[in-house]
Amino acid sequence: MGLKRATRDRWIAGVCGGLAHRYGWRPGLVRLALVLVIVLIPGFNVIPLVAYALAAYFLPESEAY
């Protein structure tokens, strides 16, 4: 079972929901961690945004979650 985007537990593209489901984490905490990394680490905020966009484009959607 690989990483897939969530179809039901999503806010934007389902990447955080899919990541949380894959590893058994809470989706809200994954989203919060992503936002904190983007906002609080100066000069590093472009990398998570690009990674999220690439994951949203390349990861398939899940039928189960």
N, C-alpha and C positions, 0 to 999 in steps of 0.2 A: 504494500500500500504506500503510494508516494504522496507527496504534498499536492493538494488540490485546493482550489478556491471554494469557499463556502457559498452556497446559493441562498440559504435561508438566514444564516447568521452573518449578515454583511451590512456595512454602512456605506462603503464606497464601491469596492470591487471584490470584497470577500477574502482578501489575502490574509488579514489578521485573524479572521474567523477560521479560515482553513488551517493556518499555522497553529492556532490554539487547539483546534480539534485534533490535529495530528499528534501533538505532544501532550495532550491532556491538561492544558493550561486554561485559565479563564480568559475568554475573549476580551473582556474589558481591560484586563491587566496588560494584555499584549498591545492593545490600542493605546493605552496610557503610556506604556514604555516607548512606543514608536513616537508619540507626540513629544514626550520628554526629551528623547534623543534629538529630535529635529529642533526643538525650541531652545534647549539648554546648552547644547554643545556648539559653540560658535565655530564657523568654518567647516563644520562637518555635516551640516544639514542637507546638503545636496545629495550626498551618497545614499541616505535612506530613502529619499524621495525617488531617486532614479531606480533603486532596487525595488521599491514598491511598484513603480510603473512597469518595470520589466516583468515582475512576477504577475502583475495583473494582465499583462499581454500574453505571456507564454504559458502560465499554468492553466490546465484544464479545469472546468467547473466540476464540482462533485454532484452526484445525483442523490447521495445519502444525507448530506448535511448542508 
